[in-house]
Amino acid sequence: MLETGRVDGLRVDDLTEADLPCLGWSGTRLHLVSVRRALERVRSGEVEYLAVRAPNGDPIAKVGIDRAATPGAGTLWQMAPIQELRGLGIGTHLISAAENRIRNRGLTVAKLDVEVDNPRAQTLYERLGGPRDKPPTASWDVEDPDGRTSLYETEVATLRKGLKTGGK
């Protein structure tokens, strides 16, 4: 599916509703409902949703960019690569593309909330230049294997990075 060293050649473009059936790897049915809602917000211009695509066109990583969540910032959320492809540079490639989109909209800050028990994601964004803010809490609905919904609450590390305008 992916040759080592070929990450920069992977296409990043807009995630679409037609991609939803290919996203079973990214979360439960309830998560996919949330992705669908985010895609509905794309039309309003307050959200963008990106996908890194395998050579066959299937999404192998995704991230949303919410420009309405924090004034003056693009907030990255729901970022996920296929589990088996983690550690290959796909997340770095996707974050770079997302930051370029944020810059192109005239915003100067990229923000990413990461669960505190996800040190790998925190390390990635800190390595890319995003220092950590004080951890707030976040919550969202989750679905267990039996289809029951409950509220999941966690502390998140907010990673905020100033972006230079006019390119990389």
Wavefront OBJ file of the C-alpha trace (Angstrom):
o trace
v 0.000 0.000 0.000
v 2.789 2.426 0.930
v 6.458 2.320 0.068
v 8.875 3.576 2.711
v 10.086 7.081 1.932
v 7.143 7.869 -0.342
v 5.064 9.871 2.169
v 5.733 13.217 0.474
v 4.224 11.806 -2.714
v 0.946 10.946 -1.027
v -1.932 13.146 -2.096
v -3.749 15.226 0.524
v -7.132 16.585 -0.481
v -10.644 17.108 0.836
v -12.409 14.284 2.623
v -15.895 13.785 1.180
v -19.060 12.039 2.217
v -18.259 9.360 -0.376
v -15.190 8.490 1.754
v -17.254 7.638 4.852
v -17.637 3.906 4.019
v -13.806 3.681 3.855
v -13.294 5.137 7.356
v -14.213 2.143 9.507
v -10.619 2.127 10.794
v -11.031 5.617 12.310
v -13.673 4.909 14.946
v -17.104 3.587 15.807
v -20.388 4.261 14.059
v -20.942 7.227 16.367
v -17.553 8.666 15.391
v -18.514 8.379 11.722
v -21.750 10.247 12.504
v -19.583 13.015 13.963
v -17.401 13.037 10.833
v -20.549 13.290 8.682
v -21.725 16.284 10.761
v -18.338 17.932 10.299
v -18.545 17.381 6.545
v -21.940 19.121 6.586
v -20.201 22.143 8.155
v -17.745 22.316 5.240
v -20.409 24.025 3.123
v -20.591 26.889 5.644
v -16.862 27.530 5.233
v -16.093 27.176 8.932
v -14.654 23.661 8.581
v -12.326 21.841 6.220
v -11.735 18.096 6.403
v -8.614 16.625 4.818
v -7.561 13.103 3.892
v -4.221 11.573 3.018
v -4.866 9.082 0.254
v -3.229 5.785 -0.570
v -2.138 5.344 -4.188
v -5.523 3.703 -4.897
v -7.351 6.834 -3.628
v -8.639 5.415 -0.337
v -8.188 7.635 2.734
v -5.449 6.390 5.086
v -5.429 9.376 7.464
v -7.792 12.255 8.176
v -8.046 15.506 10.088
v -10.659 18.223 10.490
v -9.814 21.921 10.625
v -12.323 24.044 12.523
v -11.928 27.786 11.992
v -14.910 28.646 14.213
v -13.776 26.900 17.421
v -11.108 29.457 18.413
v -11.051 32.986 16.971
v -7.938 33.566 14.857
v -6.912 29.903 14.862
v -7.461 26.761 12.897
v -8.220 23.945 15.334
v -7.210 20.487 14.163
v -9.393 17.689 15.453
v -10.427 14.095 14.783
v -6.952 13.389 13.435
v -6.327 9.714 12.821
v -4.166 7.597 10.560
v -4.752 3.902 9.958
v -3.242 2.168 13.011
v -0.880 -0.028 10.980
v 0.572 3.017 9.186
v 1.511 5.048 12.267
v 5.131 6.062 12.561
v 5.689 6.406 8.802
v 5.446 10.212 8.633
v 1.840 10.333 7.429
v 0.727 12.415 10.436
v 3.535 14.912 9.846
v 2.560 15.116 6.170
v -1.108 15.666 7.074
v -0.356 18.306 9.716
v 1.826 20.181 7.232
v -0.999 20.196 4.674
v -3.508 21.303 7.335
v -1.228 24.131 8.487
v -0.882 25.283 4.877
v -4.680 25.378 4.573
v -4.883 27.382 7.802
v -2.235 29.834 6.540
v -4.008 30.182 3.192
v -7.128 31.298 5.089
v -5.121 34.117 6.665
v -4.962 32.564 10.131
v -1.715 32.601 12.081
v -2.281 29.903 14.714
v -2.795 26.160 14.446
v -4.206 24.467 17.530
v -4.484 20.768 18.312
v -6.103 19.250 21.403
v -4.541 15.893 22.250
v -5.630 13.569 25.034
v -3.038 13.594 27.804
v -2.808 9.810 27.619
v -1.722 10.069 23.954
v 1.954 10.994 24.391
v 2.818 9.931 20.849
v 0.544 12.607 19.346
v 1.761 15.201 21.851
v 5.387 14.434 21.003
v 4.655 14.679 17.273
v 3.079 18.121 17.487
v 5.647 19.422 19.960
v 8.404 18.190 17.607
v 6.706 20.161 14.823
v 6.900 23.342 16.908
v 3.691 23.425 18.943
v 4.321 24.158 22.653
v 1.862 22.822 25.212
v -0.751 24.993 26.988
v -2.467 24.188 30.307
v -4.571 21.005 29.916
v -8.317 21.674 29.630
v -10.948 18.966 29.698
v -12.915 17.788 26.707
v -15.835 15.422 26.279
v -17.716 13.676 23.505
v -20.134 10.816 23.058
v -18.658 7.353 22.559
v -20.237 4.084 21.618
v -19.362 0.718 23.173
v -19.311 -2.525 21.134
v -22.964 -3.157 22.084
v -24.053 0.190 20.615
v -24.643 1.960 23.956
v -23.696 5.636 24.020
v -21.996 7.310 26.967
v -20.145 10.550 27.632
v -16.352 10.230 27.538
v -14.427 12.893 29.461
v -10.673 13.425 29.408
v -7.967 16.003 29.914
v -6.368 17.199 26.709
v -3.082 18.919 26.018
v -3.660 21.986 23.869
v -0.798 22.451 21.474
v -0.690 25.864 19.814
v 1.694 26.871 17.060
v 2.178 30.279 15.453
v 2.261 30.028 11.656
v 4.276 32.274 9.383
v 2.242 33.661 6.515
v 3.404 33.506 2.920
v 4.229 29.803 2.675
v 6.135 27.246 4.708
l 1 2 3 4 5 6 7 8 9 10 11 12 13 14 15 16 17 18 19 20 21 22 23 24 25 26 27 28 29 30 31 32 33 34 35 36 37 38 39 40 41 42 43 44 45 46 47 48 49 50 51 52 53 54 55 56 57 58 59 60 61 62 63 64 65 66 67 68 69 70 71 72 73 74 75 76 77 78 79 80 81 82 83 84 85 86 87 88 89 90 91 92 93 94 95 96 97 98 99 100 101 102 103 104 105 106 107 108 109 110 111 112 113 114 115 116 117 118 119 120 121 122 123 124 125 126 127 128 129 130 131 132 133 134 135 136 137 138 139 140 141 142 143 144 145 146 147 148 149 150 151 152 153 154 155 156 157 158 159 160 161 162 163 164 165 166 167 168
